[in-house]
């Protein structure tokens, strides 16, 4: 499970996604971010850029009050701020959530069973949490503070 989040300057006074209404929100052109902002905060003034780097730089330059991107990409940008991170806050609420999946060819029931069993065991044993912390935890470039999802099977054969 992943989603899109917003980052704002701490001194903006914005603490929740609905407070982005009526304000300039920066994001990437052509992705799902723009329509998700428009859906989640219909009164926001959405300003798009060709790249995430341009949009994030525009936030730093004060050209908008918030920047929206996929959570993992947003946290990587946030981590690159170094000491300036203290001036920004990632809003807790997601603008969207999106399930991630592993595709398996129909009829591959043996492979699906192995994948499902492995994912369930990783979750049950705590190994999934350890893997997450290793690759995405607070000591990585992604800098996730928490893991807000569990591995699960879709139970489709």
Residue frames as a rotation matrix with the C-alpha (Angstrom) as fourth column:
UNK 1
0.589 0.808 0.000 0.00
0.808 -0.589 0.000 0.00
0.000 0.000 -1.000 0.00
UNK 2
-0.674 -0.726 -0.136 1.31
0.721 -0.687 0.094 3.41
-0.162 -0.034 0.986 -0.88
UNK 3
0.506 0.861 -0.046 -0.18
0.830 -0.501 -0.245 6.81
-0.234 0.086 -0.969 -1.37
UNK 4
-0.124 -0.473 0.872 0.42
0.586 -0.744 -0.321 10.42
0.801 0.471 0.369 -2.14
UNK 5
0.283 0.101 -0.954 1.28
0.920 -0.311 0.240 12.93
-0.273 -0.945 -0.180 0.56
UNK 6
0.685 -0.051 0.727 1.91
0.257 -0.916 -0.307 16.63
0.681 0.397 -0.615 0.85
UNK 7
-0.129 -0.739 -0.661 4.83
0.991 -0.121 -0.059 18.49
-0.037 -0.662 0.748 2.37
UNK 8
0.707 0.371 0.602 4.55
0.372 -0.919 0.129 22.09
0.601 0.133 -0.788 3.57
UNK 9
-0.461 -0.795 0.393 6.73
0.027 -0.456 -0.890 24.60
0.887 -0.400 0.232 5.36
UNK 10
-0.446 0.241 -0.862 6.21
0.869 0.349 -0.352 24.40
0.215 -0.906 -0.365 9.11
UNK 11
-0.805 0.066 -0.590 5.55
0.248 -0.865 -0.436 28.12
-0.539 -0.497 0.680 9.36
UNK 12
-0.830 0.553 0.077 2.66
-0.061 -0.228 0.972 27.87
0.555 0.801 0.223 6.86
UNK 13
-0.588 0.625 0.513 0.31
-0.745 -0.173 -0.644 26.89
-0.314 -0.761 0.568 9.67
UNK 14
0.246 0.662 -0.708 -1.01
-0.847 0.502 0.175 24.01
0.472 0.557 0.684 7.54
UNK 15
-0.515 -0.387 0.765 -1.41
-0.771 0.599 -0.217 20.81
-0.374 -0.701 -0.607 9.54
UNK 16
-0.201 0.543 0.815 -3.93
0.204 0.837 -0.508 18.86
-0.958 0.064 -0.279 7.45
UNK 17
-0.726 -0.150 0.672 -4.67
0.647 0.185 0.740 18.26
-0.236 0.971 -0.037 3.75
UNK 18
0.272 0.908 0.319 -8.01
0.961 -0.272 -0.043 20.19
0.048 0.318 -0.947 3.64
UNK 19
0.494 -0.140 -0.858 -6.13
0.315 -0.891 0.327 23.34
-0.810 -0.432 -0.397 4.65
UNK 20
-0.653 -0.717 0.246 -4.49
0.454 -0.110 0.884 23.32
-0.607 0.688 0.397 1.19
UNK 21
0.171 0.830 0.531 -7.80
0.980 -0.087 -0.180 24.61
-0.103 0.551 -0.828 -0.21
UNK 22
0.960 0.281 -0.010 -7.52
0.274 -0.942 -0.196 27.99
-0.064 0.185 -0.981 -1.89
UNK 23
0.445 -0.877 -0.182 -3.71
-0.455 -0.396 0.798 27.76
-0.772 -0.272 -0.575 -1.93
UNK 24
0.428 -0.408 -0.806 -1.07
-0.842 0.143 -0.519 26.93
0.328 0.902 -0.283 -4.56
UNK 25
0.507 -0.261 0.821 -0.13
-0.295 0.843 0.450 23.27
-0.810 -0.471 0.351 -4.46
UNK 26
0.084 -0.641 -0.762 2.80
-0.991 -0.136 0.005 22.09
-0.107 0.755 -0.647 -6.59
UNK 27
0.350 0.002 0.937 3.21
-0.143 0.988 0.051 18.71
-0.926 -0.152 0.346 -8.25
UNK 28
-0.734 -0.658 0.165 4.30
-0.048 0.293 0.955 16.81
-0.677 0.693 -0.246 -11.35
UNK 29
-0.046 0.676 -0.736 2.52
-0.932 -0.293 -0.211 17.12
-0.359 0.676 0.644 -14.69
UNK 30
-0.096 0.092 -0.991 1.07
-0.815 0.564 0.131 13.97
0.571 0.820 0.020 -16.22
UNK 31
-0.911 -0.230 -0.342 0.91
-0.012 0.844 -0.536 11.70
0.412 -0.485 -0.772 -13.18
UNK 32
-0.060 0.918 -0.392 -1.92
0.686 0.324 0.652 10.75
0.725 -0.230 -0.649 -10.87
UNK 33
-0.650 -0.271 -0.710 -0.90
0.743 -0.426 -0.517 13.44
-0.162 -0.863 0.478 -8.40
UNK 34
-0.970 0.241 0.034 -2.72
-0.223 -0.936 0.274 16.30
0.098 0.258 0.961 -10.14
UNK 35
-0.227 0.957 -0.179 -6.12
-0.239 0.124 0.963 14.60
0.944 0.261 0.200 -10.45
UNK 36
-0.051 0.187 -0.981 -5.81
0.814 0.577 0.067 13.29
0.579 -0.795 -0.182 -6.88
UNK 37
-0.885 -0.233 -0.403 -5.17
0.423 -0.764 -0.487 16.80
-0.194 -0.601 0.775 -5.56
UNK 38
-0.788 0.614 0.054 -8.14
-0.464 -0.649 0.603 18.14
0.405 0.450 0.796 -7.54
UNK 39
-0.019 0.789 -0.614 -10.34
0.136 0.610 0.780 15.37
0.991 -0.068 -0.119 -6.16
UNK 40
-0.098 -0.106 -0.989 -9.12
0.925 0.358 -0.130 15.60
0.368 -0.928 0.063 -2.56
UNK 41
-0.288 -0.047 -0.956 -8.86
0.542 -0.832 -0.122 19.38
-0.790 -0.553 0.265 -2.34
UNK 42
0.199 0.464 0.863 -11.09
0.975 -0.005 -0.222 20.79
-0.098 0.886 -0.453 -5.11
UNK 43
0.972 0.236 -0.017 -10.37
0.235 -0.970 -0.062 24.43
-0.031 0.056 -0.998 -4.25
UNK 44
0.219 -0.961 -0.167 -6.58
0.327 -0.089 0.941 24.08
-0.919 -0.261 0.295 -4.36
UNK 45
0.795 -0.121 -0.594 -4.78
-0.565 -0.502 -0.655 25.94
-0.219 0.857 -0.467 -7.14
UNK 46
0.608 -0.550 0.573 -2.68
0.382 0.835 0.396 23.18
-0.696 -0.022 0.718 -8.70
UNK 47
0.582 -0.563 -0.587 0.57
-0.789 -0.565 -0.240 24.22
-0.197 0.603 -0.773 -10.39
UNK 48
0.877 -0.215 0.430 2.37
0.237 0.972 0.003 21.48
-0.418 0.099 0.903 -12.34
UNK 49
0.230 -0.898 -0.374 5.99
-0.842 -0.377 0.386 21.02
-0.488 0.226 -0.843 -13.38
UNK 50
0.419 -0.123 -0.900 7.74
-0.717 0.563 -0.411 18.67
0.557 0.817 0.148 -15.79
UNK 51
-0.197 -0.571 -0.797 9.75
0.163 0.783 -0.600 16.96
0.967 -0.248 -0.061 -13.03
UNK 52
0.685 0.396 -0.611 9.45
0.619 0.126 0.776 16.30
0.384 -0.910 -0.159 -9.33
UNK 53
-0.259 -0.866 -0.428 12.75
0.958 -0.286 -0.001 18.12
-0.122 -0.410 0.904 -8.80
UNK 54
-0.729 0.037 0.683 11.34
0.264 -0.906 0.331 21.29
0.631 0.422 0.651 -10.40
UNK 55
0.313 0.940 0.133 8.14
0.119 -0.177 0.977 21.10
0.942 -0.290 -0.167 -8.32
UNK 56
0.557 -0.157 -0.816 10.03
0.822 0.245 0.514 20.51
0.119 -0.957 0.266 -5.07
UNK 57
-0.601 -0.800 0.003 12.46
0.798 -0.600 -0.054 23.32
0.045 -0.030 0.999 -5.83
UNK 58
-0.378 0.555 0.741 9.47
0.111 -0.767 0.632 25.62
0.919 0.322 0.228 -6.46
UNK 59
0.687 0.579 -0.439 8.20
0.475 0.099 0.874 24.79
0.550 -0.809 -0.207 -2.96
UNK 60
0.093 -0.758 -0.645 11.58
0.973 -0.067 0.219 25.74
-0.209 -0.648 0.732 -1.52
UNK 61
-0.816 -0.391 0.426 11.45
0.519 -0.821 0.239 29.00
0.257 0.416 0.873 -3.48
UNK 62
-0.690 0.588 -0.422 8.04
0.147 -0.458 -0.877 29.82
-0.709 -0.667 0.229 -2.00
UNK 63
-0.866 0.342 -0.366 6.10
-0.473 -0.320 0.821 29.45
0.163 0.884 0.439 -5.27
UNK 64
0.081 0.910 -0.406 3.46
-0.230 0.413 0.881 27.38
0.970 0.022 0.242 -3.50
UNK 65
0.124 0.011 0.992 2.53
-0.980 -0.157 0.124 26.30
0.157 -0.988 -0.009 0.02
UNK 66
0.340 0.042 0.939 2.55
-0.443 0.888 0.121 22.55
-0.829 -0.457 0.321 -0.59
UNK 67
-0.361 -0.464 -0.809 4.17
-0.922 0.308 0.234 19.91
0.140 0.831 -0.539 -2.75
UNK 68
0.477 0.603 0.640 2.44
-0.623 0.745 -0.238 16.59
-0.620 -0.285 0.731 -3.50
UNK 69
-0.201 -0.510 -0.836 4.09
-0.881 0.467 -0.073 13.41
0.427 0.723 -0.543 -4.72
UNK 70
0.554 0.264 -0.790 4.03
-0.010 0.951 0.310 9.67
0.833 -0.164 0.529 -4.18
UNK 71
0.979 -0.044 0.200 5.01
-0.204 -0.131 0.970 9.02
-0.016 -0.990 -0.137 -0.58
UNK 72
0.561 -0.819 0.122 8.32
0.705 0.549 0.448 7.26
-0.434 -0.166 0.886 -1.27
UNK 73
0.028 -0.540 0.841 9.49
0.839 -0.445 -0.314 9.90
0.543 0.714 0.441 -3.77
UNK 74
0.634 0.290 0.717 8.35
-0.063 -0.904 0.422 12.73
0.771 -0.313 -0.555 -1.49
UNK 75
0.962 -0.270 0.026 10.24
0.009 0.127 0.992 11.31
-0.271 -0.954 0.125 1.47
UNK 76
0.256 -0.907 0.334 13.39
0.956 0.288 0.049 10.92
-0.140 0.307 0.941 -0.64
UNK 77
0.111 -0.155 0.982 13.15
0.454 -0.871 -0.189 14.61
0.884 0.466 -0.026 -1.62
UNK 78
0.872 0.294 0.391 12.50
-0.210 -0.497 0.842 15.56
0.442 -0.816 -0.372 2.00
UNK 79
0.780 -0.613 -0.126 15.55
0.511 0.507 0.694 13.58
-0.362 -0.606 0.709 3.18
UNK 80
0.083 -0.783 0.616 17.78
0.940 -0.143 -0.308 15.49
0.330 0.605 0.725 0.72
UNK 81
0.706 0.263 0.658 16.98
0.131 -0.961 0.244 18.76
0.696 -0.086 -0.713 2.50
UNK 82
-0.341 -0.874 -0.346 19.53
0.535 0.122 -0.836 17.97
0.773 -0.470 0.426 5.18
UNK 83
-0.834 -0.053 -0.550 19.39
0.530 -0.357 -0.769 20.52
-0.155 -0.933 0.326 8.02
UNK 84
-0.837 0.545 -0.035 16.60
-0.525 -0.785 0.329 22.41
0.152 0.294 0.944 6.21
UNK 85
-0.535 0.654 -0.535 14.28
0.369 0.750 0.548 19.47
0.760 0.096 -0.643 6.95
UNK 86
-0.666 0.226 -0.711 13.45
0.708 -0.109 -0.697 21.18
-0.235 -0.968 -0.088 10.22
UNK 87
-0.829 0.329 -0.452 11.63
-0.357 -0.934 -0.025 23.89
-0.431 0.141 0.891 8.24
UNK 88
-0.441 0.642 -0.628 9.19
-0.718 0.168 0.676 21.44
0.539 0.748 0.387 6.62
UNK 89
-0.504 0.353 0.788 6.57
-0.494 0.631 -0.598 18.92
-0.709 -0.691 -0.143 7.70
UNK 90
-0.881 0.304 -0.363 5.04
-0.140 0.565 0.813 15.99
0.452 0.767 -0.455 5.81
UNK 91
-0.213 0.891 0.402 1.31
-0.973 -0.233 0.000 15.97
0.094 -0.391 0.916 6.41
UNK 92
-0.664 -0.072 0.744 0.12
-0.409 0.868 -0.281 12.72
-0.626 -0.491 -0.606 7.97
UNK 93
0.285 0.911 0.299 -3.03
-0.125 0.345 -0.930 12.31
-0.950 0.228 0.213 5.86
UNK 94
-0.689 -0.433 0.582 -2.71
0.469 0.345 0.813 10.73
-0.552 0.833 -0.035 2.41
UNK 95
-0.415 0.552 -0.723 -4.31
-0.770 -0.637 -0.044 12.41
-0.485 0.538 0.689 -0.60
UNK 96
0.460 0.512 -0.726 -4.72
-0.796 0.600 -0.081 8.94
0.394 0.615 0.683 -2.10
UNK 97
-0.065 -0.504 0.861 -3.92
-0.605 0.706 0.368 5.32
-0.794 -0.496 -0.351 -1.36
UNK 98
0.408 0.095 -0.908 -2.90
-0.868 0.349 -0.353 2.77
0.284 0.932 0.224 -3.94
UNK 99
0.686 -0.139 0.715 -2.47
-0.257 0.872 0.416 -0.95
-0.681 -0.469 0.562 -3.45
UNK 100
-0.124 -0.779 -0.615 0.66
-0.991 0.067 0.115 -2.49
-0.049 0.624 -0.780 -4.92
UNK 101
0.741 0.491 0.458 0.58
-0.451 0.869 -0.202 -6.00
-0.497 -0.058 0.866 -6.30
UNK 102
-0.587 -0.796 0.145 2.58
-0.462 0.477 0.748 -8.84
-0.664 0.372 -0.648 -7.75
UNK 103
0.340 0.707 -0.620 1.22
-0.925 0.131 -0.357 -10.08
-0.171 0.695 0.698 -11.08
UNK 104
-0.611 -0.434 0.662 1.16
-0.309 0.901 0.305 -13.84
-0.729 -0.018 -0.685 -11.67
UNK 105
-0.729 0.305 -0.613 -0.01
-0.598 0.152 0.787 -15.50
0.333 0.940 0.071 -14.88
UNK 106
0.245 0.909 0.337 -3.45
-0.963 0.270 -0.028 -17.12
-0.116 -0.318 0.941 -14.56
UNK 107
0.831 0.176 -0.528 -3.31
-0.288 0.948 -0.137 -20.80
0.477 0.265 0.838 -13.89
UNK 108
-0.199 -0.964 -0.175 -0.03
-0.091 0.196 -0.976 -20.61
0.976 -0.178 -0.127 -11.96
UNK 109
0.735 0.639 0.228 -1.70
-0.278 -0.023 0.960 -21.79
0.618 -0.769 0.161 -8.74
UNK 110
0.585 -0.592 -0.554 1.47
0.776 0.608 0.169 -23.45
0.237 -0.529 0.815 -7.42
UNK 111
-0.487 -0.776 0.400 3.51
0.640 -0.629 -0.442 -20.28
0.595 0.041 0.803 -7.81
UNK 112
-0.013 0.571 0.821 0.70
-0.302 -0.785 0.541 -18.17
0.953 -0.240 0.183 -6.33
UNK 113
0.871 0.343 -0.352 0.51
0.176 0.450 0.875 -20.46
0.459 -0.824 0.332 -3.29
UNK 114
0.098 -0.922 -0.374 4.27
0.969 0.174 -0.173 -20.12
0.225 -0.345 0.911 -2.71
UNK 115
-0.574 -0.281 0.769 4.12
0.258 -0.953 -0.157 -16.33
0.777 0.108 0.620 -3.05
UNK 116
0.351 0.809 0.471 1.06
-0.327 -0.365 0.872 -16.04
0.877 -0.460 0.136 -0.76
UNK 117
0.811 -0.060 -0.583 2.56
0.492 0.610 0.622 -18.36
0.318 -0.790 0.524 1.86
UNK 118
-0.216 -0.976 -0.037 5.88
0.901 -0.185 -0.394 -16.53
0.377 -0.118 0.919 1.76
UNK 119
-0.420 0.118 0.900 4.27
-0.061 -0.993 0.102 -13.11
0.905 -0.012 0.425 2.18
UNK 120
0.677 0.728 0.108 2.11
-0.208 0.049 0.977 -14.36
0.706 -0.684 0.185 5.06
UNK 121
0.596 -0.525 -0.608 5.15
0.776 0.571 0.268 -15.91
0.207 -0.632 0.747 6.79
UNK 122
-0.459 -0.767 0.449 7.21
0.617 -0.639 -0.460 -12.74
0.640 0.066 0.766 6.34
UNK 123
-0.063 0.537 0.841 4.44
-0.393 -0.788 0.474 -10.76
0.917 -0.301 0.261 8.03
UNK 124
0.836 0.488 -0.251 3.80
-0.023 0.488 0.872 -13.32
0.548 -0.724 0.419 10.79
UNK 125
0.411 -0.769 -0.490 7.49
0.876 0.483 -0.023 -13.71
0.254 -0.419 0.872 11.70
UNK 126
0.722 -0.144 -0.677 8.22
0.228 -0.874 0.429 -9.97
-0.653 -0.464 -0.598 11.76
UNK 127
-0.255 -0.875 0.412 10.69
0.723 0.110 0.682 -10.33
-0.642 0.471 0.604 8.90
UNK 128
0.223 0.406 0.886 8.57
0.897 -0.442 -0.023 -8.04
0.383 0.799 -0.463 6.67
UNK 129
0.983 0.130 -0.127 9.04
0.176 -0.854 0.489 -5.24
-0.045 -0.503 -0.863 9.22
UNK 130
0.305 -0.947 -0.104 12.80
0.259 -0.023 0.966 -5.83
-0.917 -0.321 0.238 9.34
UNK 131
-0.258 -0.348 0.901 13.05
0.945 0.103 0.311 -5.74
-0.201 0.932 0.303 5.53
UNK 132
0.625 0.574 0.530 10.99
0.659 -0.751 0.037 -2.54
0.419 0.326 -0.847 5.42
UNK 133
0.888 -0.320 -0.331 13.19
0.048 -0.651 0.757 -0.83
-0.458 -0.688 -0.563 8.03
UNK 134
0.004 -0.954 0.299 16.35
0.568 0.248 0.784 -1.95
-0.823 0.167 0.543 6.21
UNK 135
-0.467 -0.211 0.859 15.30
0.884 -0.099 0.456 -0.51
-0.011 0.972 0.233 2.84
UNK 136
-0.040 0.579 0.814 12.86
0.482 -0.703 0.524 2.29
0.876 0.413 -0.250 3.71
UNK 137
0.428 0.280 -0.859 13.30
0.896 -0.009 0.444 3.05
0.117 -0.960 -0.254 7.42
UNK 138
0.972 0.097 -0.216 14.36
0.156 -0.948 0.277 6.24
-0.178 -0.303 -0.936 9.12
UNK 139
0.227 -0.965 -0.135 18.09
-0.081 -0.157 0.984 5.59
-0.971 -0.212 -0.113 8.51
UNK 140
-0.214 -0.242 0.946 17.64
0.868 0.398 0.298 5.33
-0.449 0.885 0.125 4.71
UNK 141
-0.987 -0.137 0.082 17.24
0.160 -0.818 0.553 7.93
-0.009 0.559 0.829 1.95
UNK 142
-0.315 0.943 0.105 13.48
0.377 0.023 0.926 7.27
0.871 0.331 -0.363 2.02
UNK 143
-0.919 -0.254 0.302 13.28
-0.134 -0.519 -0.844 7.97
0.371 -0.816 0.443 5.73
UNK 144
0.083 0.986 -0.146 9.91
-0.116 0.155 0.981 6.39
0.990 -0.064 0.127 6.51
UNK 145
-0.533 -0.209 0.820 9.20
-0.794 -0.212 -0.570 6.76
0.293 -0.955 -0.052 10.23
UNK 146
-0.240 0.537 0.809 6.49
-0.520 0.632 -0.574 4.08
-0.820 -0.559 0.127 10.26
UNK 147
-0.980 0.082 -0.182 5.17
-0.099 0.591 0.801 1.22
0.173 0.803 -0.571 8.18
UNK 148
-0.514 0.853 0.087 1.43
-0.671 -0.337 -0.660 1.74
-0.534 -0.398 0.746 7.80
UNK 149
0.319 0.622 -0.715 0.55
-0.910 0.411 -0.048 -1.42
0.264 0.666 0.697 5.88
UNK 150
-0.024 -0.272 0.962 0.65
-0.469 0.853 0.229 -5.21
-0.883 -0.446 -0.148 6.11
UNK 151
-0.792 -0.237 -0.562 1.43
-0.607 0.405 0.684 -7.75
0.065 0.883 -0.464 3.40
UNK 152
-0.133 0.834 0.536 -1.68
-0.403 0.449 -0.798 -9.66
-0.906 -0.322 0.276 2.40
UNK 153
-0.891 -0.053 0.450 -3.05
0.338 0.585 0.737 -11.92
-0.302 0.809 -0.504 -0.30
UNK 154
-0.669 0.681 -0.299 -5.87
-0.743 -0.617 0.257 -10.90
-0.009 0.394 0.919 -2.60
UNK 155
-0.474 0.429 0.769 -7.27
-0.188 0.804 -0.564 -14.41
-0.860 -0.412 -0.300 -2.27
UNK 156
0.541 0.564 -0.624 -7.96
-0.749 -0.016 -0.663 -14.57
-0.384 0.826 0.413 -6.04
UNK 157
0.179 -0.453 0.874 -7.09
0.133 0.891 0.434 -17.85
-0.975 0.038 0.220 -7.72
